[in-house]
Amino acid sequence: MDKEESVRSLTETMAKFTAYIGKRLPNDVKDKLAELRTMETNPLAKAIYMSMADNQEAADKLDRPSCQDTGVIQYFVRAGAKFPLLGELEQILHDATLGATKMGPLRHNAVETFDEKNTGTNTGSKIPWLDWEIVPDEDTAIIDVYMAGGGCTLPGKATVLMPGQGYEGVTDFVFDVITSRGVNACPPLLVGVGVSTSVETAARLSKRAILREVGSHNPNENAAKMETLLEEGLNEVGIGPQGLTGANSVMGVNIESSARHPSTIGVAVSTGCWAHRRGKIRINADLSYEIISHKGAAL
């Protein structure tokens, strides 16, 4: 097919996929919620988990978003330098957001800052937000689509610690964030922690952390141990589903990190709510695709 037809085809694929993830949770999140339900002894907590499952079943059956806040659309792109539509990809994802807004239908969540005007399209200045990673010598693109909700992900928090505060300071910061606002973010939460050298790099890494699968671990042994200890500690807080107490507060804790300046420890926390609406898709050079996050999904 020619380039114009290729652009149109990929735009349609991404519009359908973006709309799709608002209605159906990825397999890892569904499996974890089912597991947490079996661990509850509190009758109210069990009932809430059953309600969550009923919500997802109804969203699938009715082909409607499972939450009224379909968030700000964000795309995390890992594209090969040889991907044939690399130069067109930003416009493709912009137009895919327009299409998904109609297909979903998605709530209109793009308000122009300072003008205080809702665009009505989920697009606007630098929205949808694109996070880029270009890979040499590859011709495929892996795109993570994320619906960043106003109650869970968007109120993330970041700071820079002094080196003397160490990893204990990182732990304190994570606990302060989750115990102060986690109850309002529709738990159980997937907690993403970025540990880096400044607020902006830590924040970016914390968002990438919640794109990882539930139950995955950082390849660094010390970071993986910290993930486990944070998860265990946060679960002992007993926030429970929807903040109404229970055996678990989180679905997991994922940490992403970078090297840092010796005088600073940047740390950031991003959270995904129980309805963690994200999807991962691989686009091949011939524009065929594989949906990674939702096994057996068809667009």
C-alpha positions in Angstrom: 0.0 0.0 0.0 1.1 3.6 -0.6 2.2 5.9 2.3 -1.2 7.7 2.5 -3.0 4.4 2.8 -0.5 3.1 5.3 -1.0 6.2 7.5 -4.8 5.8 7.3 -4.5 2.0 8.2 -2.3 2.6 11.2 -4.4 5.5 12.5 -7.4 3.3 12.4 -5.6 0.5 14.2 -4.4 2.8 17.0 -7.8 4.5 17.3 -9.5 1.1 17.8 -6.8 -0.1 20.3 -6.9 3.2 22.3 -10.7 2.9 22.6 -10.4 -0.9 23.4 -8.2 -0.5 26.5 -10.8 1.8 28.1 -13.2 -1.1 28.2 -11.1 -4.1 29.0 -8.2 -4.4 31.5 -5.0 -6.1 30.5 -4.6 -9.8 31.5 -2.0 -9.2 34.3 -4.3 -6.7 36.1 -7.4 -8.9 35.8 -5.4 -11.9 37.2 -4.0 -9.9 40.1 -7.5 -8.5 41.1 -8.8 -12.1 41.0 -5.9 -13.2 43.2 -6.4 -10.4 45.7 -10.1 -11.2 46.0 -9.3 -14.7 47.2 -7.0 -13.3 49.9 -9.7 -11.2 51.5 -11.6 -12.2 54.7 -13.4 -8.9 55.1 -16.9 -9.4 53.6 -17.1 -5.7 52.5 -13.7 -6.0 50.7 -14.8 -9.2 49.0 -18.0 -7.5 47.8 -16.0 -4.6 46.4 -13.8 -7.0 44.4 -16.9 -8.8 43.1 -18.3 -5.4 42.1 -15.1 -4.6 40.2 -15.4 -7.9 38.3 -19.0 -7.2 37.5 -18.0 -3.7 36.3 -15.5 -5.2 33.8 -18.0 -7.8 32.6 -20.6 -5.2 31.9 -18.1 -2.9 30.2 -17.1 -5.7 27.9 -20.6 -6.8 27.2 -21.9 -3.3 26.6 -18.7 -2.2 24.8 -18.5 0.9 26.9 -15.6 2.4 29.1 -15.4 0.9 32.5 -14.8 4.2 34.2 -16.3 7.6 33.5 -12.8 9.2 33.7 -11.1 7.9 30.6 -8.1 10.1 31.4 -5.6 12.0 29.4 -4.3 9.8 26.6 -0.6 9.1 26.8 1.5 7.1 24.3 4.9 5.7 25.3 6.7 4.9 22.0 9.7 2.6 21.5 10.2 2.9 17.8 12.9 1.5 15.5 14.9 4.1 13.5 13.9 2.1 10.4 10.2 2.0 11.2 8.6 3.1 7.9 6.1 5.6 9.4 8.4 7.1 12.1 8.1 10.6 10.8 4.3 10.3 10.6 3.8 8.6 13.9 3.1 11.7 16.0 0.3 12.8 13.7 -1.0 9.3 13.5 -1.4 9.1 17.3 -2.9 12.5 17.4 -5.5 11.5 14.9 -6.0 8.1 16.6 -6.9 9.9 19.8 -9.6 11.9 17.8 -10.9 8.6 16.5 -10.9 6.8 19.9 -12.7 9.7 21.5 -15.7 9.1 19.1 -15.4 5.3 19.1 -15.1 4.9 22.9 -16.8 7.2 23.5 -14.2 8.8 25.7 -14.9 11.7 28.1 -13.4 15.0 26.9 -10.5 15.6 29.2 -8.2 18.0 27.4 -8.5 21.6 28.9 -6.2 24.2 27.4 -4.2 25.6 30.3 -4.8 29.3 31.0 -7.6 29.5 28.4 -9.6 27.1 30.6 -11.3 25.8 27.5 -12.1 22.1 26.9 -11.2 21.2 23.4 -13.8 18.5 23.2 -11.5 16.1 21.3 -9.0 14.9 23.9 -6.3 16.6 21.9 -4.7 20.0 22.5 -1.3 21.6 23.2 1.1 18.6 23.6 -1.9 16.3 24.2 -1.9 13.4 23.6 1.4 13.3 25.4 4.1 11.2 23.6 7.2 9.8 25.3 9.8 8.7 22.8 12.6 6.1 22.7 14.3 5.6 19.3 16.1 2.2 18.8 18.8 2.0 16.1 18.6 -0.7 13.4 15.0 -1.8 14.2 12.0 -1.5 12.0 9.1 -2.2 14.5 7.4 0.0 17.0 6.1 -1.0 20.4 3.5 1.5 21.7 2.2 1.6 25.3 -1.2 3.3 25.5 -2.2 4.7 28.8 -5.3 6.4 30.1 -4.0 8.6 32.9 -6.9 9.3 35.3 -7.4 12.5 37.2 -7.8 10.7 40.6 -5.0 8.2 40.4 -2.1 8.8 38.0 -2.1 12.6 37.4 -1.7 13.6 41.1 1.8 12.0 41.1 4.5 13.5 43.3 8.2 14.0 43.0 11.0 15.5 45.0 14.8 15.6 45.3 16.3 14.1 48.5 19.7 14.9 49.9 22.1 12.0 49.7 22.2 11.6 53.4 18.5 10.6 53.4 19.5 7.5 51.4 17.1 4.8 50.4 15.4 5.1 53.8 14.3 8.6 52.5 13.0 7.0 49.3 10.9 4.6 51.4 9.6 7.4 53.6 8.6 9.4 50.6 6.7 6.5 49.0 4.8 5.8 52.2 4.0 9.4 52.7 2.5 9.7 49.2 0.5 6.5 49.4 -0.8 6.9 52.9 -1.8 10.6 52.3 -3.6 10.2 48.9 -3.7 6.5 48.1 -7.2 6.1 49.6 -8.5 8.6 47.0 -6.8 6.9 44.0 -9.2 3.9 43.8 -7.0 1.1 45.3 -5.6 -1.5 45.1 -2.9 0.5 43.4 -0.1 -0.3 41.1 2.7 1.9 42.5 5.4 3.1 40.2 8.6 4.5 41.8 11.3 6.4 39.9 14.7 6.8 41.5 17.0 9.1 39.6 18.9 12.3 39.7 16.2 15.1 39.4 12.4 15.5 39.6 11.8 15.3 35.9 13.8 12.2 35.3 12.4 10.4 38.3 8.8 11.4 37.3 9.3 9.9 33.8 10.7 6.7 35.2 7.9 6.4 37.7 5.4 6.5 34.9 7.4 4.0 32.9 7.3 1.8 36.0 3.5 1.5 36.0 3.6 0.3 32.4 5.5 -2.8 33.5 3.5 -6.0 34.1 2.1 -6.6 37.5 4.4 -9.1 39.3 7.5 -8.2 37.2 10.7 -7.2 38.9 13.5 -4.8 38.3 16.6 -6.7 37.0 18.8 -5.1 39.7 18.8 -7.4 42.7 18.7 -4.5 45.2 15.9 -2.7 43.4 13.9 -5.9 43.2 14.3 -6.4 46.9 13.1 -2.9 47.6 10.1 -3.5 45.4 9.1 -6.5 47.5 9.7 -4.8 50.8 7.7 -1.7 49.8 4.8 -3.9 48.6 4.8 -5.9 51.8 4.9 -2.7 53.9 2.2 -0.9 52.0 -0.1 -3.9 52.2 0.3 -4.0 56.0 -1.2 -0.5 56.0 -4.5 -2.2 55.1 -6.0 0.5 52.9 -7.9 -2.2 51.0 -10.1 -2.0 47.9 -11.5 1.5 47.4 -9.9 2.6 50.6 -12.4 0.8 52.8 -9.8 -1.5 54.6 -8.7 -4.9 53.6 -5.8 -7.3 53.4 -4.0 -5.5 50.6 -3.4 -1.9 49.5 -1.5 -2.4 46.3 -1.3 -4.7 43.3 2.5 -4.3 43.4 5.4 -1.9 43.4 7.5 -1.4 40.3 10.8 0.6 40.5 12.7 2.1 37.5 16.0 3.9 38.1 18.9 5.6 36.4 22.3 6.7 37.4 22.3 9.8 39.5 24.4 12.8 40.6 26.2 11.9 43.9 24.6 14.9 45.6 21.0 14.1 44.9 18.4 11.3 44.9 15.4 12.2 42.8 12.3 10.2 43.7 8.8 10.2 42.2 5.7 8.2 42.7 3.0 7.5 40.1 0.0 5.2 40.8 -2.4 3.3 38.6 -5.9 2.6 40.1 -7.5 -0.8 40.2 -8.9 -0.1 36.7 -5.4 0.2 35.3 -6.2 0.9 31.7 -3.1 0.4 29.7 -2.3 -1.6 26.6 0.9 -2.7 24.7 0.9 -3.3 21.0 3.7 -4.1 18.6 3.5 -2.7 15.0 5.6 -4.5 12.4 7.2 -2.9 9.4 4.4 -4.2 7.2 1.9 -2.6 9.6 0.6 -6.0 10.9 0.3 -5.9 14.6 0.4 -8.0 17.8 -1.5 -7.0 20.9 0.8 -8.0 23.8 -1.2 -6.8 26.9 -4.6 -8.4 26.1 -4.2 -12.0 24.9 -6.6 -13.0 22.2 -7.9 -9.5 21.7 -9.4 -8.6 18.3 -9.9 -5.0 17.1 
